Amino acid sequence: MPRKLNWLLMGCAAALAVTAYQQLGGKPQPHVANDAGCTPEAIKRINNITERAIQSSRCAQRRQ
């Protein structure tokens, strides 16, 4: 039983490492902060975590 748990944890750690590598390896693409680009649906469609955070921040600044 502990051996299976170790393999499961090792698999999860490997998946996290691959995801982190993919997120850190790319350059964020600019997105337009207009009415269409600032809808919650448009922000949710952005796959990259960093790009999504940047877009959300730009939309929040735009609202002020």
One Martini backbone bead per residue (centre of mass of N, CA, C, O) as a GRO file, in nm:
protein
   64
    1MET     BB    1   0.058   0.061  -0.024
    2PRO     BB    2   0.290   0.273   0.003
    3ARG     BB    3   0.392   0.234  -0.288
    4LYS     BB    4   0.141   0.350  -0.431
    5LEU     BB    5   0.155   0.627  -0.300
    6ASN     BB    6   0.431   0.706  -0.410
    7TRP     BB    7   0.353   0.691  -0.711
    8LEU     BB    8   0.130   0.901  -0.697
    9LEU     BB    9   0.304   1.137  -0.594
   10MET     BB   10   0.509   1.128  -0.828
   11GLY     BB   11   0.302   1.187  -1.051
   12CYS     BB   12   0.208   1.462  -0.945
   13ALA     BB   13   0.485   1.599  -0.949
   14ALA     BB   14   0.531   1.566  -1.254
   15ALA     BB   15   0.284   1.724  -1.349
   16LEU     BB   16   0.366   1.992  -1.213
   17ALA     BB   17   0.637   2.026  -1.359
   18VAL     BB   18   0.526   2.040  -1.646
   19THR     BB   19   0.338   2.281  -1.605
   20ALA     BB   20   0.552   2.482  -1.510
   21TYR     BB   21   0.731   2.468  -1.762
   22GLN     BB   22   0.514   2.571  -1.961
   23GLN     BB   23   0.455   2.846  -1.817
   24LEU     BB   24   0.763   2.952  -1.813
   25GLY     BB   25   0.843   2.917  -2.128
   26GLY     BB   26   0.650   3.134  -2.207
   27LYS     BB   27   0.510   3.408  -2.373
   28PRO     BB   28   0.311   3.655  -2.331
   29GLN     BB   29   0.013   3.747  -2.472
   30PRO     BB   30  -0.153   3.998  -2.594
   31HIS     BB   31  -0.450   4.161  -2.474
   32VAL     BB   32  -0.743   4.318  -2.513
   33ALA     BB   33  -0.889   4.592  -2.312
   34ASN     BB   34  -1.207   4.545  -2.369
   35ASP     BB   35  -1.530   4.465  -2.364
   36ALA     BB   36  -1.480   4.177  -2.488
   37GLY     BB   37  -1.206   4.107  -2.314
   38CYS     BB   38  -1.364   4.160  -2.010
   39THR     BB   39  -1.510   3.916  -1.992
   40PRO     BB   40  -1.540   3.630  -1.819
   41GLU     BB   41  -1.527   3.442  -2.069
   42ALA     BB   42  -1.269   3.557  -2.198
   43ILE     BB   43  -1.083   3.500  -1.955
   44LYS     BB   44  -1.139   3.186  -1.938
   45ARG     BB   45  -1.014   3.125  -2.235
   46ILE     BB   46  -0.746   3.162  -2.110
   47ASN     BB   47  -0.489   2.933  -2.064
   48ASN     BB   48  -0.285   3.114  -1.945
   49ILE     BB   49  -0.218   3.220  -1.634
   50THR     BB   50  -0.061   3.482  -1.687
   51GLU     BB   51  -0.250   3.607  -1.899
   52ARG     BB   52  -0.500   3.610  -1.718
   53ALA     BB   53  -0.384   3.802  -1.501
   54ILE     BB   54  -0.322   4.040  -1.686
   55GLN     BB   55  -0.607   4.083  -1.798
   56SER     BB   56  -0.748   4.125  -1.527
   57SER     BB   57  -0.582   4.375  -1.449
   58ARG     BB   58  -0.652   4.555  -1.693
   59CYS     BB   59  -0.960   4.552  -1.642
   60ALA     BB   60  -0.947   4.678  -1.359
   61GLN     BB   61  -0.809   4.944  -1.450
   62ARG     BB   62  -1.032   5.027  -1.654
   63ARG     BB   63  -1.269   5.065  -1.439
   64GLN     BB   64  -1.132   5.322  -1.283
   0.00000   0.00000   0.00000
